Amino acid sequence: MIRLLEQIAVMARRWATYQRVRAELESYTERELNDMGISRGDITRIALEAASLAKPQPKTEEEHRPALLRQRYSAYL
């Protein structure tokens, strides 16, 4: 169940990245895009590439704490 939720979170992060990059690139003029070496036809591909780089967020120490406590005190449980 947790793994499914993590996959959903990654998909949501990728979708948000795709939308953000696409909106940013579409806001540029033709001249600005040409200066960067990008054409309007490249925007979708670039946004998809950026989205594919989105990774799961690293777990915080709070989320690791129960596992650490179990490891330290397993002899006493």
Distance bins in CASP14 RR format, pairs under 12 A and 6 or more apart:
PFRMAT RR
TARGET T0000
AUTHOR 0000-0000-0000
RMODE 2
METHOD distances of the structure
MODEL  1
1 7 0 0 0 0 0 1 0 0 0 0 0
1 8 0 0 0 0 0 1 0 0 0 0 0
2 8 0 0 0 0 0 1 0 0 0 0 0
2 9 0 0 0 0 0 1 0 0 0 0 0
2 56 0 0 0 0 0 1 0 0 0 0 0
2 59 0 0 0 0 0 1 0 0 0 0 0
2 63 0 0 0 0 0 1 0 0 0 0 0
3 9 0 0 0 0 0 1 0 0 0 0 0
3 10 0 0 0 0 0 1 0 0 0 0 0
3 56 0 0 0 0 0 1 0 0 0 0 0
4 10 0 0 0 0 0 1 0 0 0 0 0
4 11 0 0 0 0 0 1 0 0 0 0 0
5 11 0 0 0 0 0 1 0 0 0 0 0
5 12 0 0 0 0 0 1 0 0 0 0 0
5 56 0 0 0 0 0 1 0 0 0 0 0
6 12 0 0 0 0 0 1 0 0 0 0 0
6 13 0 0 0 0 0 1 0 0 0 0 0
6 55 0 0 0 0 0 1 0 0 0 0 0
6 56 1 0 1 0 0 0 0 0 0 0 0
6 57 0 0 0 0 1 0 0 0 0 0 0
6 58 0 0 0 0 0 1 0 0 0 0 0
6 59 0 0 0 0 1 0 0 0 0 0 0
6 63 0 0 0 0 0 1 0 0 0 0 0
7 13 0 0 0 0 0 1 0 0 0 0 0
7 14 0 0 0 0 0 1 0 0 0 0 0
7 56 0 0 0 0 1 0 0 0 0 0 0
8 14 0 0 0 0 0 1 0 0 0 0 0
8 15 0 0 0 0 0 1 0 0 0 0 0
8 56 0 0 0 0 0 1 0 0 0 0 0
9 15 0 0 0 0 0 1 0 0 0 0 0
9 16 0 0 0 0 0 1 0 0 0 0 0
9 54 0 0 0 0 1 0 0 0 0 0 0
9 55 0 0 0 0 0 1 0 0 0 0 0
9 56 1 0 0 1 0 0 0 0 0 0 0
9 57 1 0 0 1 0 0 0 0 0 0 0
9 59 0 0 0 0 0 1 0 0 0 0 0
10 16 0 0 0 0 0 1 0 0 0 0 0
10 17 0 0 0 0 0 1 0 0 0 0 0
10 51 0 0 0 0 0 1 0 0 0 0 0
10 52 0 0 0 0 0 1 0 0 0 0 0
10 53 0 0 0 0 0 1 0 0 0 0 0
10 54 1 0 0 1 0 0 0 0 0 0 0
10 55 1 0 0 1 0 0 0 0 0 0 0
10 56 1 0 1 0 0 0 0 0 0 0 0
10 57 0 0 0 0 1 0 0 0 0 0 0
11 17 0 0 0 0 0 1 0 0 0 0 0
11 18 0 0 0 0 0 1 0 0 0 0 0
11 51 0 0 0 0 1 0 0 0 0 0 0
11 52 0 0 0 0 0 1 0 0 0 0 0
11 54 0 0 0 0 1 0 0 0 0 0 0
11 56 0 0 0 0 0 1 0 0 0 0 0
12 18 0 0 0 0 0 1 0 0 0 0 0
12 19 0 0 0 0 0 1 0 0 0 0 0
12 51 0 0 0 0 0 1 0 0 0 0 0
12 54 0 0 0 0 1 0 0 0 0 0 0
12 56 0 0 0 0 0 1 0 0 0 0 0
12 57 0 0 0 0 0 1 0 0 0 0 0
13 19 0 0 0 0 0 1 0 0 0 0 0
13 20 0 0 0 0 0 1 0 0 0 0 0
13 50 0 0 0 0 0 1 0 0 0 0 0
13 51 0 0 0 0 1 0 0 0 0 0 0
13 52 0 0 0 0 0 1 0 0 0 0 0
13 53 0 0 0 0 0 1 0 0 0 0 0
13 54 1 0 1 0 0 0 0 0 0 0 0
13 55 0 0 0 0 1 0 0 0 0 0 0
13 56 1 0 0 1 0 0 0 0 0 0 0
13 57 1 0 0 1 0 0 0 0 0 0 0
14 20 0 0 0 0 0 1 0 0 0 0 0
14 21 0 0 0 0 0 1 0 0 0 0 0
14 47 0 0 0 0 0 1 0 0 0 0 0
14 48 0 0 0 0 1 0 0 0 0 0 0
14 49 0 0 0 0 0 1 0 0 0 0 0
14 50 0 0 0 0 1 0 0 0 0 0 0
14 51 1 0 1 0 0 0 0 0 0 0 0
14 52 1 0 0 1 0 0 0 0 0 0 0
14 53 0 0 0 0 1 0 0 0 0 0 0
14 54 1 0 1 0 0 0 0 0 0 0 0
14 55 0 0 0 0 1 0 0 0 0 0 0
14 56 0 0 0 0 0 1 0 0 0 0 0
15 21 0 0 0 0 0 1 0 0 0 0 0
15 22 0 0 0 0 0 1 0 0 0 0 0
15 47 0 0 0 0 0 1 0 0 0 0 0
15 48 0 0 0 0 0 1 0 0 0 0 0
15 50 0 0 0 0 0 1 0 0 0 0 0
15 51 1 0 0 1 0 0 0 0 0 0 0
15 52 0 0 0 0 0 1 0 0 0 0 0
15 54 0 0 0 0 1 0 0 0 0 0 0
16 22 0 0 0 0 0 1 0 0 0 0 0
16 23 0 0 0 0 0 1 0 0 0 0 0
16 47 0 0 0 0 0 1 0 0 0 0 0
16 50 0 0 0 0 0 1 0 0 0 0 0
16 51 0 0 0 0 1 0 0 0 0 0 0
16 54 0 0 0 0 1 0 0 0 0 0 0
17 23 0 0 0 0 0 1 0 0 0 0 0
17 24 0 0 0 0 0 1 0 0 0 0 0
17 46 0 0 0 0 0 1 0 0 0 0 0
17 47 1 0 0 1 0 0 0 0 0 0 0
17 48 0 0 0 0 1 0 0 0 0 0 0
17 49 0 0 0 0 0 1 0 0 0 0 0
17 50 1 0 1 0 0 0 0 0 0 0 0
17 51 1 0 1 0 0 0 0 0 0 0 0
17 52 0 0 0 0 1 0 0 0 0 0 0
17 53 1 0 0 1 0 0 0 0 0 0 0
17 54 1 0 1 0 0 0 0 0 0 0 0
17 55 0 0 0 0 0 1 0 0 0 0 0
18 24 0 0 0 0 0 1 0 0 0 0 0
18 25 0 0 0 0 0 1 0 0 0 0 0
18 43 0 0 0 0 0 1 0 0 0 0 0
18 44 0 0 0 0 1 0 0 0 0 0 0
18 45 0 0 0 0 0 1 0 0 0 0 0
18 46 0 0 0 0 1 0 0 0 0 0 0
18 47 1 0 1 0 0 0 0 0 0 0 0
18 48 1 0 0 1 0 0 0 0 0 0 0
18 49 0 0 0 0 1 0 0 0 0 0 0
18 50 1 0 0 1 0 0 0 0 0 0 0
18 51 1 1 0 0 0 0 0 0 0 0 0
18 52 0 0 0 0 1 0 0 0 0 0 0
18 53 0 0 0 0 0 1 0 0 0 0 0
18 54 0 0 0 0 1 0 0 0 0 0 0
19 25 0 0 0 0 0 1 0 0 0 0 0
19 26 0 0 0 0 0 1 0 0 0 0 0
19 43 0 0 0 0 0 1 0 0 0 0 0
19 44 0 0 0 0 0 1 0 0 0 0 0
19 47 1 0 0 1 0 0 0 0 0 0 0
19 48 0 0 0 0 0 1 0 0 0 0 0
19 50 0 0 0 0 0 1 0 0 0 0 0
19 51 0 0 0 0 1 0 0 0 0 0 0
19 54 0 0 0 0 0 1 0 0 0 0 0
20 26 0 0 0 0 0 1 0 0 0 0 0
20 27 0 0 0 0 0 1 0 0 0 0 0
20 46 0 0 0 0 0 1 0 0 0 0 0
20 47 0 0 0 0 1 0 0 0 0 0 0
20 50 0 0 0 0 1 0 0 0 0 0 0
20 51 0 0 0 0 1 0 0 0 0 0 0
20 54 0 0 0 0 0 1 0 0 0 0 0
21 27 0 0 0 0 0 1 0 0 0 0 0
21 28 0 0 0 0 0 1 0 0 0 0 0
21 38 0 0 0 0 0 1 0 0 0 0 0
21 42 0 0 0 0 0 1 0 0 0 0 0
21 43 0 0 0 0 1 0 0 0 0 0 0
21 44 0 0 0 0 1 0 0 0 0 0 0
21 45 0 0 0 0 0 1 0 0 0 0 0
21 46 1 0 0 1 0 0 0 0 0 0 0
21 47 1 0 1 0 0 0 0 0 0 0 0
21 48 0 0 0 0 1 0 0 0 0 0 0
21 49 0 0 0 0 1 0 0 0 0 0 0
21 50 1 0 1 0 0 0 0 0 0 0 0
21 51 1 0 0 1 0 0 0 0 0 0 0
21 52 0 0 0 0 0 1 0 0 0 0 0
21 53 0 0 0 0 0 1 0 0 0 0 0
21 54 0 0 0 0 0 1 0 0 0 0 0
22 28 0 0 0 0 0 1 0 0 0 0 0
22 40 0 0 0 0 0 1 0 0 0 0 0
22 41 0 0 0 0 0 1 0 0 0 0 0
22 42 0 0 0 0 0 1 0 0 0 0 0
22 43 1 0 0 1 0 0 0 0 0 0 0
22 44 1 0 0 1 0 0 0 0 0 0 0
22 45 0 0 0 0 0 1 0 0 0 0 0
22 46 0 0 0 0 1 0 0 0 0 0 0
22 47 1 0 1 0 0 0 0 0 0 0 0
22 48 0 0 0 0 1 0 0 0 0 0 0
22 49 0 0 0 0 0 1 0 0 0 0 0
22 50 0 0 0 0 1 0 0 0 0 0 0
22 51 0 0 0 0 1 0 0 0 0 0 0
23 43 0 0 0 0 1 0 0 0 0 0 0
23 47 0 0 0 0 1 0 0 0 0 0 0
23 50 0 0 0 0 0 1 0 0 0 0 0
24 32 0 0 0 0 0 1 0 0 0 0 0
24 33 0 0 0 0 0 1 0 0 0 0 0
24 36 0 0 0 0 0 1 0 0 0 0 0
24 38 0 0 0 0 0 1 0 0 0 0 0
24 43 0 0 0 0 1 0 0 0 0 0 0
24 46 0 0 0 0 1 0 0 0 0 0 0
24 47 0 0 0 0 1 0 0 0 0 0 0
24 50 0 0 0 0 1 0 0 0 0 0 0
25 32 0 0 0 0 1 0 0 0 0 0 0
25 33 1 0 0 1 0 0 0 0 0 0 0
25 36 0 0 0 0 1 0 0 0 0 0 0
25 37 0 0 0 0 0 1 0 0 0 0 0
25 38 1 0 0 1 0 0 0 0 0 0 0
25 39 0 0 0 0 0 1 0 0 0 0 0
25 40 0 0 0 0 1 0 0 0 0 0 0
25 41 0 0 0 0 1 0 0 0 0 0 0
25 42 0 0 0 0 1 0 0 0 0 0 0
25 43 1 0 1 0 0 0 0 0 0 0 0
25 44 0 0 0 0 1 0 0 0 0 0 0
25 45 0 0 0 0 0 1 0 0 0 0 0
25 46 1 0 0 1 0 0 0 0 0 0 0
25 47 1 0 0 1 0 0 0 0 0 0 0
25 48 0 0 0 0 0 1 0 0 0 0 0
25 49 0 0 0 0 0 1 0 0 0 0 0
25 50 0 0 0 0 1 0 0 0 0 0 0
26 32 0 0 0 0 0 1 0 0 0 0 0
26 33 0 0 0 0 1 0 0 0 0 0 0
26 38 0 0 0 0 0 1 0 0 0 0 0
26 40 0 0 0 0 1 0 0 0 0 0 0
26 41 0 0 0 0 0 1 0 0 0 0 0
26 42 0 0 0 0 0 1 0 0 0 0 0
26 43 1 0 0 1 0 0 0 0 0 0 0
26 44 0 0 0 0 1 0 0 0 0 0 0
26 46 0 0 0 0 0 1 0 0 0 0 0
26 47 0 0 0 0 1 0 0 0 0 0 0
27 33 0 0 0 0 0 1 0 0 0 0 0
27 40 0 0 0 0 0 1 0 0 0 0 0
27 43 0 0 0 0 0 1 0 0 0 0 0
28 34 0 0 0 0 1 0 0 0 0 0 0
28 35 0 0 0 0 1 0 0 0 0 0 0
28 36 1 0 0 1 0 0 0 0 0 0 0
28 37 0 0 0 0 0 1 0 0 0 0 0
28 38 0 0 0 0 1 0 0 0 0 0 0
28 39 0 0 0 0 0 1 0 0 0 0 0
28 40 0 0 0 0 1 0 0 0 0 0 0
28 42 0 0 0 0 0 1 0 0 0 0 0
28 43 0 0 0 0 1 0 0 0 0 0 0
28 46 0 0 0 0 0 1 0 0 0 0 0
29 35 0 0 0 0 1 0 0 0 0 0 0
29 36 0 0 0 0 0 1 0 0 0 0 0
29 38 0 0 0 0 0 1 0 0 0 0 0
29 40 0 0 0 0 0 1 0 0 0 0 0
30 36 0 0 0 0 0 1 0 0 0 0 0
30 37 0 0 0 0 0 1 0 0 0 0 0
30 38 0 0 0 0 1 0 0 0 0 0 0
30 39 0 0 0 0 1 0 0 0 0 0 0
30 40 1 0 0 1 0 0 0 0 0 0 0
30 41 0 0 0 0 0 1 0 0 0 0 0
30 43 0 0 0 0 0 1 0 0 0 0 0
31 37 0 0 0 0 0 1 0 0 0 0 0
31 38 0 0 0 0 0 1 0 0 0 0 0
31 39 0 0 0 0 0 1 0 0 0 0 0
32 38 0 0 0 0 1 0 0 0 0 0 0
32 39 0 0 0 0 0 1 0 0 0 0 0
32 40 0 0 0 0 0 1 0 0 0 0 0
33 39 1 0 0 1 0 0 0 0 0 0 0
33 40 1 0 0 1 0 0 0 0 0 0 0
33 41 0 0 0 0 1 0 0 0 0 0 0
33 42 0 0 0 0 1 0 0 0 0 0 0
33 43 0 0 0 0 1 0 0 0 0 0 0
33 46 0 0 0 0 0 1 0 0 0 0 0
34 40 0 0 0 0 0 1 0 0 0 0 0
34 42 0 0 0 0 0 1 0 0 0 0 0
36 42 0 0 0 0 1 0 0 0 0 0 0
36 43 0 0 0 0 0 1 0 0 0 0 0
36 46 0 0 0 0 1 0 0 0 0 0 0
37 43 0 0 0 0 0 1 0 0 0 0 0
37 46 0 0 0 0 0 1 0 0 0 0 0
38 44 0 0 0 0 0 1 0 0 0 0 0
38 45 0 0 0 0 1 0 0 0 0 0 0
38 46 1 0 0 1 0 0 0 0 0 0 0
38 47 0 0 0 0 0 1 0 0 0 0 0
38 49 0 0 0 0 0 1 0 0 0 0 0
39 45 0 0 0 0 0 1 0 0 0 0 0
39 46 0 0 0 0 0 1 0 0 0 0 0
40 46 0 0 0 0 0 1 0 0 0 0 0
41 47 0 0 0 0 0 1 0 0 0 0 0
42 48 0 0 0 0 0 1 0 0 0 0 0
42 49 0 0 0 0 1 0 0 0 0 0 0
42 50 0 0 0 0 0 1 0 0 0 0 0
43 49 0 0 0 0 0 1 0 0 0 0 0
43 50 0 0 0 0 0 1 0 0 0 0 0
44 50 0 0 0 0 0 1 0 0 0 0 0
44 51 0 0 0 0 0 1 0 0 0 0 0
45 51 0 0 0 0 0 1 0 0 0 0 0
45 52 0 0 0 0 0 1 0 0 0 0 0
46 52 0 0 0 0 0 1 0 0 0 0 0
46 53 0 0 0 0 0 1 0 0 0 0 0
47 53 0 0 0 0 0 1 0 0 0 0 0
47 54 0 0 0 0 0 1 0 0 0 0 0
48 54 0 0 0 0 0 1 0 0 0 0 0
56 63 0 0 0 0 0 1 0 0 0 0 0
57 63 0 0 0 0 0 1 0 0 0 0 0
58 64 0 0 0 0 1 0 0 0 0 0 0
59 65 0 0 0 0 0 1 0 0 0 0 0
59 66 0 0 0 0 0 1 0 0 0 0 0
59 67 0 0 0 0 1 0 0 0 0 0 0
59 68 0 0 0 0 0 1 0 0 0 0 0
61 67 0 0 0 0 0 1 0 0 0 0 0
61 68 0 0 0 0 1 0 0 0 0 0 0
61 69 0 0 0 0 0 1 0 0 0 0 0
62 68 0 0 0 0 0 1 0 0 0 0 0
62 69 0 0 0 0 0 1 0 0 0 0 0
64 70 0 0 0 0 0 1 0 0 0 0 0
64 71 0 0 0 0 0 1 0 0 0 0 0
64 72 0 0 0 0 0 1 0 0 0 0 0
65 71 0 0 0 0 0 1 0 0 0 0 0
65 72 0 0 0 0 0 1 0 0 0 0 0
66 72 0 0 0 0 0 1 0 0 0 0 0
66 73 0 0 0 0 0 1 0 0 0 0 0
67 73 0 0 0 0 0 1 0 0 0 0 0
67 74 0 0 0 0 0 1 0 0 0 0 0
68 74 0 0 0 0 0 1 0 0 0 0 0
69 76 0 0 0 0 0 1 0 0 0 0 0
69 77 0 0 0 0 1 0 0 0 0 0 0
70 76 0 0 0 0 0 1 0 0 0 0 0
70 77 1 0 0 1 0 0 0 0 0 0 0
71 77 0 0 0 0 0 1 0 0 0 0 0
END
